[in-house]
Amino acid sequence: MKRTIILKIFFVQLILCLFISCVKANDRKFLGYWIMVGDKYSEVIEIKEIGSIVYVKNRDTEFPAEWDKAKATLSSELRIGSDNIPILIQLSEDPNKIILHTDQYELNWVKITKSEAEKQVKKVDQYCNPDFFIGRWQRVDMEGTHEIKKKGDTYYYITDQYTKKMTYNAFNHILSCDLGVGVIPFQRSGNNEIKAFGMNIYRRISP
């Protein structure tokens, strides 16, 4: 009788150890550095484990993640601009690829090394500095100019008609302006070029 109880306890402990190791093994497939597929100026996301807790980090902000073993997903958040956006990260069949889900998007990400991640961060910081937008801009396919100025930490969109405060999304590298009837998003597209709505091209005519 005593031996039977000992054997049962042993098997229960063995099953628990196997279960925990299985969770940890799957969990660790997420760990590492990730960039978005097809975006050469993608922000780097780091998924790391501290103690028994997994965190998702972008830039200097990190959030704890919840592991769902049955669905092989991680639930967490990302800091995008001034907002915390809920995300769901799903493992791909390829251990070096994940799918990141938000309410609006389904994005493919690929794993990179720590060295590659450090180089990527430097490249993004150099190319995507929001001060690049400062200056006077001319639309190439029609008449009309606007100016972007910075006062303190705030950017302003200035035309002959109005001056509007702008906001910068550091995750997507978009400087946008709410005109009241709609939002104009600007993104860098060249050395002296920006695009509005991803298609209207403006070129710098003065700093």
N, C-alpha and C positions, 0 to 999 in steps of 0.2 A: 504493500500500500504506500509506504513511505517512498519507495523507489519510483513508483508510478507518479506521485506528486512531483518529485524532483525532475523526472523526465518531462512532465507537462510544463513546468516552470522553464526548463531549459529550452524547449521548443518555442514557447511563447517569446522568450527573450531573443531567440534566434530569428524568429519571424519579424520582430520589431526592429532588430538590427538590420535585417535585409531591407525592410521597408524604408527605414531612415536613410540607408546608404543609397537606395534607389532614388529617393527624393533628392538627395544631395547630388547624385550623379547627373540627374536631369537638370537640376537647378544650376549646376556649374557650367552647363552648355551655354547659358546666357552670359556668363561672366566674361568681361573683356571690354574692348573698345569698338565702337560701331559708327559707321557713317552711312548716309543715305546713298543708295545706288543712283548713279547718273547725275549727281550734284557735286561738282568738283570743289565747291565752297561750302560743303555741308558742315554743320556743327558736329562735334564729336559727342556721342553719348557713351558714358562709362557705366557698366553694370558691375558692381563689386559686392563682396561679402565681408561684413565686419562681425565677427563672432558668429552668431546664428542668424543674423539679419542681412537680407539682400537690399541694396540701395541702387536706385537709378539716378545718375548725376549728369547734368549738363551745365557747363560753365562752373560757377561756384555754388550751385544749388543742388542738393540731393534729397531724394524722398525715399522712404522705405517702400519695399515692394512686397506684394502678397503672392505666393506661389500656389497655383492651382494644379495639382499633380494630374488629376483626371483629364484636364483640358490642355495640359502642358503650356500654360500661359503665366505671365507675370502681370499683375495689375499695379500701376503706380501713377506718378504724375511727372510732368515736365514743366519747367518754368519757361514760358514763351512770352516775351515782353514783360508786362506786369502781372500776367495771369498764370495760374497753375492749371494746366490742362490735363484731365484724366487720360491715361493711355492704357492700352492692353498690348502686351508684347507676346507674340506667338512664335514658337519654334518652327523652323522649316525642316524639311527632310535633310537638307544640307546643314550640318552643324555650324557652318560659318555664315549662315544667313538667318535673319529673323524678319518677321512682318510686324510693323508697328501700326496699331489701329488707334485712331482718334474718332470723335463723333463724325467728322467730315471726311477723313482720309484713311487710306490703306497704303502704307509706304514700305518699300523694301529696303532693308539695311544689310550691310555686309561687315564682317569682322575685320579689323586691322590690328597691327601690333602696337605696343606702347610707343615705340619709336615713330611709327607712322602717324600715330595720334598726335604726338607732340609737334611734328612737322605740319600736320593739318591745322592745328590750332594757330600756329604762327602764320601760316598762309592766309587763313580766314581773317585773322586780326589785321594783317597788312592790307588785304584787298577790300575788306568790308568795313573799314572805319567809317562811321556815319558822317564824319567831318568832310568826307569826299563830296558830299552833296552841296556843300556851301559854295555859292557862286550864282552867276546869272546864266540861264539856260534858254536856248532857242529850239523850238520844235522844227524838225527838218522838213516836214511835208506841208506846212502851212505857217502863216504869220502868227506871231504871238510869242512872248517871252515871259518868264517868271524868274524870281530870285529866291534863293533859300539862304537865310541868315541864321546865325546862332547867337543867342544872348544867354550867358550863363551856361546852363545845361539844356536849354530849350531851343528847338529849331522852329523857324517860322517860314511859311510859304507866302510869298509877297507878289502881288500883281498890281496893275493900275487900279483895280476895283477893291481889293481887300487884303488884309493880312490875317493869316490863320496859323494857329499853333499846330505843330506837327508832332507825331509820336514815332519812335523808332522801335521796330521789332528785331531784337538782336538775334533771334533764332533763325528767322527767314531773311534777315538783312534788308528789311523793307522800311522805308521812311514814308509815312502816309499822312494825308491831310484830310480832315472831315470838313467838307464845304457846306454841310447842312442838307444838301440834296443828294449827296453821295460822297464816297471816300475815294481819293486818288492815291494809289500806291506807287511809289517810285523805287526802282531797284537799279543798282549799278550794272551796266552791260558792256563797258569798255573803259579805256583809259580816260577819256573825256566825254563819256556818253552815259546817259541813263534812259530807262524806259518807264513809261506810265502804263499801267494795265498790262505789262508784258509785251506791248506792241508799239505804242506811240514813242518814237525816238526823239530825244532831246540831246543837243550837243552844247558843251560849255562855250560861252562866248566871252566870259570874263570871270576872274576868280572872286 
